[in-house]
Amino acid sequence: MLELTRITAGYDRRAPVVRDASLAIEPGESVGLLGPSGCGKSTLAKVAALLHRPDAGTLTLDGRPVRGWRHRAPREQRTAVGVVFQQPRLSADPRLSLRELIAQPLRATGRRAEVADRVAELAPAVGLTAELLGRRPHEVSDGQLQRACLARALVLRPRWLVCDEMTAMLDASTTAALVAVVEAYRRESGAGLLAVGHDRVLLERWCDRTVGWPEICGPGPATPAPREGARRAGRARTASAGPPP
């Protein structure tokens, strides 16, 4: 189970973005978290992905409380969660080819021997040709780059996926294709999913259940965070390299 319990988090302790939020996801379950821009849902998603330490509350992952965040989390927990961000160009190193981008988490965890096989397996699954794999981010479309980012999130075979507005910048056909890839992976692996977004129709069609932001928060609304997107962008690039060894 992935369980967030009474999480308070933000970037200034005096004005938290998330206040007293609780959400539990069963293994294999897909949950949509619906909320307007600036409500704090992306910050909560980063807590769930072990990328942001909360000010209060607990995250329990597969029965074990999380006590370290980002590089200080145990490797077993770091690699249990794959994450896809909203803006692929802010979460991809522009110096890397798409092949190198997908392989980043494997290289970072000392699994270089698996690179060729895993990239060869994932590239056609997400709709990337051999020619596209040799290109850098500025040479491909947003949709093609997001396909590579999704492959990167799946390359370590995570037990949990966090998709933070994954399809917000994509057209309908690419959205359908990427959702299909996620669902195929979940059927194969039994992975759980937290899908964050503001599109109720998409979340309700995609997920086993959808919860609204007010349903998971304690008394008192979260303080809006007009600069959350900018903060998310800065942290997304740092997180894009995947977990360290």
C-alpha positions as CSV (number, residue, x, y, z in Angstrom):
1,M,0.0,0.0,0.0
2,L,1.0,3.6,-0.6
3,E,-0.4,5.6,2.2
4,L,-0.1,9.3,2.8
5,T,-1.3,10.2,6.3
6,R,-2.0,13.8,7.5
7,I,0.6,15.3,5.2
8,T,1.5,19.0,5.5
9,A,4.0,20.2,3.0
10,G,5.2,23.2,1.0
11,Y,8.2,25.4,0.5
12,D,7.7,27.8,3.4
13,R,6.7,26.3,6.8
14,R,4.7,29.5,7.5
15,A,2.5,29.0,4.5
16,P,2.2,25.3,3.6
17,V,0.8,24.3,0.2
18,V,-0.7,21.1,1.5
19,R,-2.4,20.9,4.8
20,D,-3.3,17.6,6.6
21,A,-3.9,15.6,3.5
22,S,-4.5,11.8,3.6
23,L,-4.8,9.3,0.8
24,A,-4.3,5.5,0.5
25,I,-3.8,3.5,-2.6
26,E,-4.0,-0.3,-2.6
27,P,-1.5,-2.4,-4.6
28,G,-2.7,-2.6,-8.1
29,E,-5.3,0.2,-7.6
30,S,-5.4,3.3,-9.8
31,V,-6.5,6.5,-8.1
32,G,-7.1,9.8,-9.8
33,L,-6.5,13.0,-7.7
34,L,-8.6,15.8,-9.1
35,G,-7.9,19.4,-8.2
36,P,-7.5,22.9,-9.7
37,S,-4.2,24.5,-10.6
38,G,-2.3,25.8,-7.5
39,C,-4.2,23.7,-4.9
40,G,-1.1,21.7,-4.0
41,K,-1.8,18.4,-5.7
42,S,1.6,18.3,-7.5
43,T,3.4,18.9,-4.2
44,L,1.5,16.0,-2.7
45,A,2.5,13.9,-5.7
46,K,6.1,14.7,-5.1
47,V,5.8,13.6,-1.5
48,A,4.3,10.3,-2.8
49,A,7.2,9.9,-5.2
50,L,9.8,10.5,-2.3
51,L,10.9,13.7,-4.0
52,H,9.8,16.2,-1.4
53,R,10.0,15.9,2.4
54,P,6.8,16.9,4.1
55,D,6.7,19.2,7.1
56,A,4.4,16.9,9.0
57,G,2.7,13.6,8.4
58,T,3.9,10.2,7.3
59,L,4.3,8.3,4.0
60,T,4.1,4.5,4.2
61,L,5.3,2.5,1.2
62,D,4.6,-1.2,1.0
63,G,4.2,-1.4,4.8
64,R,7.4,0.5,5.6
65,P,7.4,4.1,6.8
66,V,9.5,6.4,4.6
67,R,12.2,8.1,6.7
68,G,14.5,9.4,3.9
69,W,13.7,11.5,0.9
70,R,15.3,11.9,-2.5
71,H,18.9,10.6,-2.4
72,R,18.6,9.8,1.3
73,A,15.8,7.3,0.8
74,P,16.8,3.6,0.8
75,R,17.4,2.4,-2.8
76,E,14.6,-0.2,-2.5
77,Q,12.1,2.6,-1.8
78,R,13.5,5.1,-4.3
79,T,13.3,2.6,-7.1
80,A,9.8,1.4,-6.1
81,V,8.2,4.6,-7.5
82,G,8.3,5.8,-11.1
83,V,7.2,9.4,-11.8
84,V,6.2,11.3,-15.0
85,F,5.9,15.1,-14.8
86,Q,3.7,17.5,-16.7
87,Q,6.3,19.3,-18.7
88,P,8.8,16.9,-20.4
89,R,11.2,19.6,-21.5
90,L,11.7,20.7,-17.9
91,S,12.4,17.1,-16.7
92,A,14.7,16.0,-19.5
93,D,18.4,16.8,-19.8
94,P,18.7,18.5,-23.2
95,R,22.2,17.1,-23.7
96,L,21.0,13.5,-23.8
97,S,19.6,11.5,-26.6
98,L,16.2,9.9,-25.9
99,R,18.0,6.5,-25.7
100,E,20.3,7.9,-23.0
101,L,17.3,9.6,-21.3
102,I,15.4,6.3,-20.9
103,A,18.5,4.6,-19.6
104,Q,19.4,7.2,-16.9
105,P,17.8,5.3,-14.0
106,L,19.6,2.1,-14.9
107,R,22.9,3.7,-15.2
108,A,22.3,5.6,-11.9
109,T,21.6,2.3,-10.0
110,G,24.6,0.4,-11.5
111,R,22.5,-1.7,-13.9
112,R,24.2,-0.8,-17.1
113,A,24.1,-4.4,-18.4
114,E,20.3,-4.1,-18.7
115,V,20.3,-0.9,-20.7
116,A,20.3,-2.3,-24.2
117,D,17.6,-4.9,-23.5
118,R,15.3,-2.5,-21.5
119,V,15.5,0.3,-24.0
120,A,14.8,-2.1,-26.9
121,E,11.8,-3.4,-25.0
122,L,10.4,-0.1,-23.9
123,A,10.9,2.0,-27.1
124,P,8.4,0.2,-29.3
125,A,6.0,0.0,-26.3
126,V,5.8,3.8,-26.0
127,G,5.9,4.4,-29.8
128,L,9.6,5.5,-30.3
129,T,11.5,4.3,-33.4
130,A,15.2,3.6,-33.5
131,E,15.7,6.9,-35.4
132,L,13.9,8.9,-32.7
133,L,16.0,7.3,-29.9
134,G,19.1,9.0,-31.4
135,R,17.6,12.4,-31.3
136,R,17.9,15.0,-28.5
137,P,15.0,16.7,-26.8
138,H,15.1,19.8,-29.0
139,E,14.8,17.6,-32.1
140,V,11.5,15.9,-31.1
141,S,8.0,17.0,-30.3
142,D,6.5,17.3,-26.8
143,G,4.6,14.1,-27.3
144,Q,7.7,12.2,-28.4
145,L,9.7,13.5,-25.5
146,Q,6.9,12.6,-23.1
147,R,6.9,9.1,-24.5
148,A,10.6,8.8,-23.6
149,C,9.9,10.2,-20.1
150,L,7.3,7.6,-19.6
151,A,9.7,4.9,-20.7
152,R,12.2,6.3,-18.2
153,A,9.7,6.0,-15.4
154,L,9.0,2.4,-16.3
155,V,12.6,1.3,-16.9
156,L,13.2,0.1,-13.3
157,R,9.9,-1.8,-13.2
158,P,8.5,0.2,-10.4
159,R,5.7,-1.1,-8.1
160,W,4.1,2.4,-8.1
161,L,3.6,5.1,-10.7
162,V,2.9,8.7,-10.1
163,C,1.7,10.6,-13.1
164,D,1.5,14.3,-12.4
165,E,-0.6,15.9,-15.2
166,M,1.2,13.6,-17.6
167,T,-1.1,14.3,-20.5
168,A,-1.9,18.0,-19.9
169,M,0.3,19.2,-22.8
170,L,-0.6,16.4,-25.2
171,D,-3.1,16.0,-28.0
172,A,-5.9,13.5,-27.7
173,S,-4.2,10.7,-29.7
174,T,-1.0,10.9,-27.7
175,T,-2.9,11.0,-24.4
176,A,-4.7,7.8,-25.4
177,A,-1.5,6.1,-26.4
178,L,0.3,7.0,-23.2
179,V,-2.6,6.0,-20.9
180,A,-2.7,2.7,-22.8
181,V,1.0,2.1,-22.1
182,V,0.5,2.8,-18.4
183,E,-2.4,0.4,-18.2
184,A,-0.6,-2.3,-20.1
185,Y,2.3,-2.0,-17.7
186,R,-0.1,-2.2,-14.7
187,R,-1.8,-5.3,-16.1
188,E,1.5,-7.0,-16.5
189,S,3.1,-5.9,-13.2
190,G,0.3,-5.2,-10.8
191,A,1.6,-1.7,-10.1
192,G,-0.5,0.9,-8.3
193,L,-1.1,4.3,-9.8
194,L,-1.6,7.9,-8.6
195,A,-2.8,10.0,-11.5
196,V,-2.9,13.7,-10.7
197,G,-4.9,16.1,-12.9
198,H,-7.7,18.6,-13.4
199,D,-9.5,16.7,-16.2
200,R,-12.4,14.9,-14.5
201,V,-13.5,13.0,-17.6
202,L,-10.0,11.6,-18.2
203,L,-9.4,10.6,-14.6
204,E,-12.8,9.0,-14.2
205,R,-12.3,6.9,-17.4
206,W,-8.7,6.0,-16.5
207,C,-8.8,5.3,-12.8
208,D,-10.6,2.8,-10.5
209,R,-11.7,5.8,-8.4
210,T,-11.3,9.5,-8.5
211,V,-11.1,11.7,-5.4
212,G,-11.3,15.5,-5.2
213,W,-8.8,17.6,-3.5
214,P,-11.3,18.8,-0.7
215,E,-12.0,15.1,0.1
216,I,-8.4,14.3,1.2
217,C,-7.6,17.5,3.1
218,G,-8.2,18.4,6.7
219,P,-10.1,21.4,7.9
220,G,-9.1,24.7,6.2
221,P,-8.2,25.1,2.6
222,A,-4.6,24.8,1.5
223,T,-3.0,28.1,0.7
224,P,-2.8,28.6,-3.1
225,A,0.7,28.4,-4.5
226,P,1.0,30.7,-7.5
227,R,4.7,29.8,-7.9
228,E,4.3,26.1,-7.5
229,G,4.7,25.4,-11.2
230,A,8.0,27.3,-11.2
231,R,9.2,25.4,-8.2
232,R,8.1,22.1,-9.7
233,A,10.0,22.9,-12.9
234,G,13.2,23.5,-11.0
235,R,12.9,20.3,-9.0
236,A,11.8,18.2,-12.0
237,R,15.1,18.6,-13.8
238,T,17.0,17.6,-10.7
239,A,14.8,14.5,-10.3
240,S,15.0,13.5,-14.0
241,A,18.3,11.7,-13.7
242,G,16.6,9.0,-11.6
243,P,17.7,7.5,-8.3
244,P,21.4,7.5,-7.5
245,P,23.3,4.3,-6.7
